[in-house]
């Protein structure tokens, strides 16, 4: 343990900061494809019963019209966050009639790209921009990649804790600068150590053959006629077969500070990219992408973690960060666990709290270019070969076995878990670390290993296994008792969101071209 880590641990054990730790906020965003009862991609519009995908704060869509996204509020009580997510799943599961929620991160057997529907958000200017942005993703990267689903985990420390930490370190910066600097430090450590999350929670070692139509040079092995895999993979979703972009290959902000992060994204938003210039922004008079630059908007930057701030109406994320600094972080690398109805459970959440607090208070020196490359290499090695016996990762100038490094990290994370348990009056954080330690000792307990074991034992293709799990979860949702008042809240939220979308569609102060020009230039 570093001296700074020890000092911060001791400080946080004191009465006032310990009480504040009980106010850490957590939120979950879970994506899932809608599929037919046969496991085919749903071709139906976003169900009206779920409200407007543009304005419903809990149920929306991501890339595809079939790619649902469930969003929980940020809450200090982890159990309440999971309960809220469970309620959303129950409401949706009981509303979908003959459709299912796909249980895996890698998509179901996909149709031709022309038959993958892009999410539609109505005729308002804001809704059209969302749709055009997704059209841009389609022409830049193809629709297949955009059908991958995952879980995003949002985490923040209490605002009142930052001045205490700052004073203890004799830091004289403006508090907003200090807070942002500490979140950036958290992100640097996340980059260093997130390979551990891919080892522990990676759950996509295999995929359907239809996904590889645009990857002729892949090096996956054939499991059966419809399934490809890698024998020691943990998360093909996060490999170079998942989210990737040649245009973004030179865009690697390693998070020295918030200003350089913002500048790097801002530059990419304004820098033309020849391949996209050839495509143009319009085809036959219709918008097909928002601009021809490396990034259309900042959300296009693919990263395993993002600094975030709640945006005001009509405000861009990059503007919000520039205005008031970082408010929370969004960890984006978690696979959906196909054995869990929600794709995630309480135990995973409690561990993520402990892991992210560890990243926040552990010493975090600046990442030089060589370490930035090592962090990426360790991450990609783990997602492709994480279960390989004796696998070595590089730490500094030395190589260390994945299992040895994992044990060392978990020993330190135990300290932050105990701290959170003391603050919250529970033992669930510490118990969550014990569960992860068992996975390091016995890799057969890893979700990626369990997926392969289930497919092999039952002689199921990836699609058959995922459909089987989808049906099991669907029955779970339908049987789940949903309080009448809670169900009514979802019904009311859906109706309210539709009314809000209709109101937006009546606003016509600008043309679409004017709105897009203002939106793109407003960074």
SVG drawing of the C-alpha trace seen along z (x, -y; Angstrom):
<svg xmlns="http://www.w3.org/2000/svg" viewBox="-52 -30 64 62">
<polyline fill="none" stroke="black" stroke-width="0.4" points="0.0,0.0 1.2,-3.5 1.7,-6.0 -1.1,-8.2 -3.5,-5.3 -2.8,-4.5 -3.2,-8.2 -6.5,-8.5 -7.7,-5.3 -6.9,-6.5 -8.6,-9.9 -11.8,-8.2 -12.0,-6.1 -12.6,-9.2 -16.1,-10.0 -17.1,-12.8 -15.7,-11.5 -16.9,-8.0 -20.4,-9.2 -20.2,-10.9 -19.1,-7.7 -22.6,-6.4 -23.7,-9.0 -21.7,-7.7 -24.1,-7.6 -24.6,-4.6 -26.6,-4.2 -26.9,-1.6 -27.6,-1.7 -28.4,1.7 -28.8,2.3 -30.6,5.3 -31.9,6.2 -35.5,6.9 -35.9,10.3 -38.7,12.5 -39.6,15.7 -37.4,17.5 -34.4,15.3 -34.4,13.1 -33.9,9.3 -37.2,7.6 -38.4,5.5 -41.2,3.8 -41.1,0.1 -40.3,-0.9 -43.4,0.3 -45.8,-2.6 -46.4,-1.2 -42.8,-2.0 -43.3,-5.7 -41.1,-7.9 -37.5,-6.8 -36.6,-10.5 -38.0,-11.7 -38.6,-8.7 -35.9,-9.1 -36.0,-5.4 -36.6,-3.5 -35.0,-4.5 -33.2,-3.0 -29.5,-3.2 -28.4,-2.6 -31.0,-0.3 -34.8,-0.6 -34.5,2.9 -31.8,2.0 -33.5,1.0 -31.7,-0.8 -32.9,-0.9 -31.6,-3.7 -31.8,-3.9 -31.6,-7.1 -28.4,-7.8 -29.0,-6.5 -26.8,-6.1 -28.3,-2.7 -27.0,0.0 -29.8,2.4 -32.3,-0.3 -30.5,-0.8 -30.8,2.9 -34.5,2.9 -35.2,0.0 -33.5,1.9 -35.5,5.0 -38.8,3.1 -38.0,1.7 -37.2,5.2 -40.5,6.5 -42.5,3.7 -40.9,4.1 -41.0,7.9 -44.7,7.9 -45.3,5.4 -43.5,7.0 -46.1,9.7 -44.3,12.1 -40.9,10.5 -37.9,11.2 -34.9,9.3 -31.7,10.9 -29.7,12.2 -26.1,11.7 -23.9,8.8 -23.1,10.1 -26.1,9.9 -28.6,12.5 -28.3,13.8 -28.5,10.6 -30.3,10.0 -28.7,8.2 -27.5,4.7 -30.3,3.1 -32.8,4.8 -31.3,3.6 -33.5,0.7 -31.9,-2.5 -33.6,-4.0 -36.2,-6.6 -37.0,-9.5 -39.8,-11.4 -39.8,-14.6 -38.6,-17.1 -35.3,-18.7 -33.6,-17.0 -35.1,-13.7 -34.0,-14.0 -30.4,-14.8 -30.3,-11.7 -31.4,-9.6 -29.0,-11.3 -26.1,-10.7 -27.0,-7.0 -27.1,-7.0 -23.6,-8.4 -22.5,-5.5 -24.0,-3.1 -22.1,-4.6 -18.9,-4.8 -18.8,-1.5 -21.6,0.6 -24.8,1.5 -23.6,4.9 -21.2,3.4 -23.8,1.1 -26.0,4.0 -23.7,5.0 -25.1,4.5 -23.5,3.8 -23.8,2.4 -22.7,-1.1 -22.1,-1.7 -22.2,-5.3 -20.4,-6.2 -19.6,-9.4 -18.2,-10.4 -20.2,-12.8 -19.6,-16.5 -18.9,-17.3 -16.0,-14.8 -13.8,-16.6 -13.0,-19.7 -12.0,-17.3 -9.6,-15.4 -8.3,-18.7 -7.6,-20.3 -5.8,-17.1 -3.4,-17.4 -2.8,-21.1 -4.2,-21.7 -5.1,-25.3 -6.8,-24.8 -10.4,-25.9 -12.5,-23.1 -14.1,-22.3 -10.6,-21.9 -9.5,-19.7 -12.6,-17.5 -12.1,-17.1 -8.4,-16.3 -9.3,-13.6 -11.8,-12.1 -9.3,-12.2 -6.9,-10.4 -9.6,-7.8 -9.9,-7.3 -6.1,-6.9 -6.2,-4.1 -9.2,-2.6 -7.2,-2.4 -4.4,-0.7 -6.6,1.9 -9.7,2.4 -8.3,5.6 -9.3,7.1 -13.0,6.3 -12.7,8.0 -11.3,11.1 -13.9,11.2 -17.0,10.2 -16.3,10.8 -19.2,12.9 -18.9,12.9 -16.4,15.6 -18.4,16.7 -20.6,15.1 -23.0,15.9 -21.4,16.4 -23.6,13.7 -21.7,11.1 -18.5,12.0 -19.9,11.1 -17.8,7.9 -14.8,9.4 -13.3,11.8 -9.8,11.7 -10.9,12.7 -8.9,15.3 -11.7,16.9 -12.1,20.7 -15.3,22.5 -17.3,24.0 -20.1,25.3 -21.5,24.3 -23.2,21.2 -20.8,20.2 -17.2,18.9 -15.2,18.4 -11.7,18.1 -10.9,20.8 -9.6,18.5 -11.5,15.4 -13.4,13.4 -15.0,10.6 -15.1,10.6 -17.4,7.6 -14.4,5.5 -11.9,7.0 -10.9,5.6 -14.0,7.5 -16.2,5.3 -16.3,1.5 -13.5,0.3 -12.7,-2.6 -9.7,-3.1 -10.5,-6.8 -10.2,-6.9 -7.0,-4.9 -4.9,-8.1 -7.3,-9.5 -6.0,-8.2 -6.4,-10.8 -4.6,-9.3 -6.2,-11.7 -3.5,-14.0 -6.2,-16.5 -9.7,-17.5 -8.6,-20.4 -6.4,-18.1 -9.2,-15.5 -11.7,-18.2 -9.2,-19.6 -8.5,-16.2 -12.2,-15.5 -12.9,-19.0 -10.1,-18.6 -11.5,-15.3 -14.9,-16.8 -13.5,-19.6 -10.8,-17.6 -12.0,-16.3 -11.4,-12.6 -10.9,-11.8 -12.9,-8.6 -15.9,-10.4 -15.5,-13.4 -15.9,-11.0 -19.2,-9.9 -20.5,-13.5 -23.2,-14.6 -26.2,-14.2 -27.4,-11.7 -30.2,-12.5 -30.9,-15.6 -31.2,-13.6 -28.7,-13.8 -26.7,-10.7 -24.1,-12.0 -23.8,-15.1 -20.4,-16.0 -17.4,-14.5 -14.9,-14.8 -13.2,-12.1 -16.1,-12.4 -19.6,-13.6 -20.1,-14.4 -18.1,-13.5 -20.4,-10.5 -18.9,-8.7 -15.5,-8.3 -15.3,-4.7 -13.8,-4.4 -14.1,-2.0 -14.8,-4.9 -16.0,-8.5 -15.9,-11.6 -19.5,-12.9 -21.7,-15.7 -25.5,-16.0 -26.3,-18.2 -28.7,-21.1 -31.3,-21.2 -29.7,-21.7 -26.2,-21.4 -23.6,-19.1 -21.7,-16.7 -18.4,-18.5 -20.0,-21.8 -21.2,-20.6 -17.7,-19.4 -16.1,-22.7 -18.8,-24.6 -18.5,-22.9 -16.1,-20.0 -16.6,-16.3 -19.5,-15.2 -19.3,-11.4 -17.7,-8.6 -19.3,-6.1 -17.6,-2.7 -18.6,-1.2 -16.8,2.1 -19.1,4.5 -20.7,7.4 -24.2,8.5 -24.1,11.7 -26.5,14.1 -27.1,16.0 -28.5,13.0 -32.0,11.7 -30.8,8.1 -27.4,8.8 -25.9,7.7 -26.6,8.3 -26.0,6.8 -22.7,8.6 -21.2,7.2 -22.5,3.7 -20.9,3.8 -17.6,4.9 -17.7,2.1 -18.2,-0.4 -15.2,1.0 -13.1,1.1 -14.0,-2.5 -13.3,-3.8 -9.9,-2.1 -9.2,-3.7 -10.2,-7.1 -7.9,-7.0 -5.0,-5.0 -2.0,-7.1 -2.4,-7.8 0.7,-9.3 0.4,-10.6 0.3,-8.0 3.2,-8.3 2.8,-7.1 4.5,-3.7 2.2,-3.0 -0.8,-4.1 0.1,-1.4 0.7,1.2 -2.7,0.5 -4.4,1.1 -2.3,4.2 -3.1,5.7 -6.8,5.0 -6.9,6.6 -4.8,9.6 -7.2,10.2 -10.4,10.0 -8.9,12.5 -6.9,14.8 -7.8,14.0 -8.5,17.7 -5.3,19.0 -3.3,20.8 -0.1,18.9 -1.1,15.8 1.4,12.9 0.7,9.2 3.2,6.3 3.4,4.1 6.0,1.4 9.2,3.0 8.3,6.4 6.0,9.2 3.6,10.6 1.1,13.4 -2.5,12.2 -3.5,14.3 -0.7,12.9 -1.5,9.3 -5.3,9.9 -4.6,11.3 -2.6,8.2 -5.2,5.8 -8.0,7.6 -6.1,7.5 -6.0,3.7 -9.6,3.5 -10.5,5.4 -9.5,2.2 -11.9,0.0 -14.6,2.7 -14.2,2.7 -14.3,-1.0 -17.6,-1.1 -19.1,1.6 -18.2,-0.4 -19.8,-3.5 -23.0,-1.7 -23.4,0.7 -23.2,3.8 -20.7,6.6 -21.8,6.8 -18.8,5.0 -16.3,7.3 -18.4,10.4 -18.3,9.3 -14.5,9.2 -14.5,12.7 -16.6,13.9 -14.0,12.3 -11.1,13.9 -12.7,17.3 -12.8,16.6 -9.1,16.0 -8.4,19.2 -10.9,21.2 -11.3,19.7 -14.1,22.2 -16.3,19.8 -15.8,17.0 -18.9,16.1 -17.0,16.5 -16.1,20.1 -19.6,20.8 -21.0,19.7 -18.6,22.1 -19.4,24.9 -23.1,24.5 -22.8,24.5 -20.5,27.6 -22.5,29.6 -25.9,28.9 -24.5,28.9 -25.9,25.5 -24.8,22.9 -24.2,19.4 -27.6,18.3 -29.4,21.3 -27.8,20.8 -28.6,17.1 -32.2,17.7 -32.6,20.3 -31.5,17.8 -33.7,15.1 -36.8,17.3 -35.8,18.2 -35.5,14.5 -38.7,13.6 -40.6,16.1 -38.9,14.6 -40.0,11.1 -43.6,12.2 -43.8,13.9 -42.3,11.0 -44.7,9.2 -44.8,5.5 -46.5,3.3 -49.6,1.6 -48.4,-1.9 -45.0,-1.2 -46.6,0.1 -48.7,-3.0 -45.6,-5.2 -44.2,-3.5 -47.5,-3.9 -47.7,-7.6 -44.0,-8.1 -44.7,-6.6 -47.7,-8.8 -45.9,-11.9 -42.9,-11.2 -45.1,-10.9 -46.7,-14.2 -43.3,-15.8 -42.2,-14.5 -45.4,-15.8 -44.7,-19.2 -41.2,-19.2 -42.4,-18.3 -44.7,-21.4 -41.7,-23.7 -40.4,-25.0 -38.2,-28.0 -35.5,-26.7 -34.9,-24.5 -33.1,-21.2 -30.1,-22.5 -29.9,-25.5 -30.4,-23.4 -27.6,-21.0 -25.2,-23.8 -25.8,-25.4 -25.6,-22.0 -22.3,-21.0 -20.6,-24.3 -21.7,-24.7 -18.7,-23.1"/>
</svg>
